[in-house]
Amino acid sequence: MVSRSALVVSKFDLRHLKLGMIHLPVEIWRYILLYAIDAPKILHIDPIPKGNLIEEAPYWASERTRNALRRVCSSWNRFLAIHSHRYIRISDFFHHMVPAASLPNATRIRIDECYCSKCSPFTSDRFELASIFENCVKSAHTLTGPIPWRVRIIDVEKHGYLDILALEPSRISNLRALLYWRGGNLPDIIFSASPPLSILRMRESDLAKMKQLDLSKISTLDIFGIQRTNLGVVHFPSLTHVSLDMSYVSRTHRNRVEQVLEWLQVYGRRLETFYWIDHVSEITDSEVDKVWSLCPQLQRIHLPLKATWPPPPSAHTLQQLRVYLFERLLSDEDYRSPAPCPACNYTHVDVVQFSHHLPQIAASGVGRIEIMTLVWHKWFDNTNAHIFCFWTQAKSYAIEVVDVSGMTFEQALVAYLEECKRRSVCKRV
């Protein structure tokens, strides 16, 4: 799929653009430029839980477009200059790549875990790095004062830095999506600042504290590390998209299915997305049937690893199935005995969930399967027979297979070849 930025640049060849021949109001040109440099997958809020950190490539592609367009004329340069650093990683401050003054204007901030020699927790002083970031935040806050910062999305990969950022409520007063990927629990300061969140990814252990927040606007909830705590301890009146990630626990605590089904009795009727991530619990066909009946509006679903595929009712609205990509442990009694691949008659060690249920899935009207953790371009140079066997079989049933970014194999291949071409041109210049 050709990106919007590439499309705009290809239509307006920067080497031959004659501005005198194109008479449009300034406001229209600004809309065109903003469209050209947009990176929706990075800078827009997606209500669907992803389960994986973002791929940054689309943003850097949009930045190359922005820099190219700045060279067209001085007015474009002035306008586009104010849209720099829309996406910031805190490691960029440690590497002296972005100024502190860029923080208040960033749309998305990633509290990332960098493993270079300067940032690695094994070779650097974490207190010194936190102090550097704190000084950057203070410097930026001195410039803006009480004026709200623009940040709408924050990704958290390590503990301690969100506290610094959220110390002043004005810095997170526009925050809509807080995605806590790794680290400890949410800092207490988040609950006292109470930003207007609509999307939240968090640990199960933070559930009880959620009562301190305004929950009326939270439409997407992504909870991980779930063990046996009562999911109903907090009420979310506007939930539409949910991901429940059950933790790996001892075998005596494996079956938590009933708890989830009870929770669905409260929230299931209005859910459009329900991702149920569970590698160890047993789930019967009748329990999957309960999911269909409790969630009549579902468009996207992810079922536990040990589920089979009892079809949903004929009137169901299901459009997309998300599946695991996992390594089958042939010695593990929990996994069913391996069956040869229908496409190549070879027993793959790596397996795509529901590989042997594609006829039933197609008969259910599901036209799209997303493979969790799959990024197409990362598989082009690797051993990937199991992926392409699954893709071939799915195509034979008219089922589209996409990766975590929503790209089909064909779209990813075109993007991959375009990037290879761009890099070869850059090397020659």
Secondary structure, 3 states (H helix, E strand, C coil): CCCHHHHHHHHCCCCCCCHHHCCCCHHHHHHHHHHHCCCHHHHCCCCCCCCCCCCCHHHHHHHHHHHHHHCCCHHHHHHHHCCCCCEEECHHHHCCCCCHHHHHHCCEEEECCCCCCCCCCCCCCHHHHHHHHHHHHHHHHHHHCCCCCCCCEEEECCCCHHHHHCCCHHHHCCCCEEEECCCCCCCHHHHHHCCCCCEEEEEHHHHHHHHHCCCCCCCEEEEEEECCCCHHHCCCCCCCEEEEEECCCCHHHCCCHHHHHHHHHHHHHHCCEEEEECCCCCCCHHHHHHHHHHCCCCCEEECCCCCCCCCCCCCCCCCEEEECEEECCCCCCCCCCCCCCCCCCCCCCEEECCHHHHHHHHHCCCCEEEECCCCHHHCCCCCCHHHHHHHHHHHHCCCEEECCCCCEHHHHHHHHHHHHHHHHHHHHC
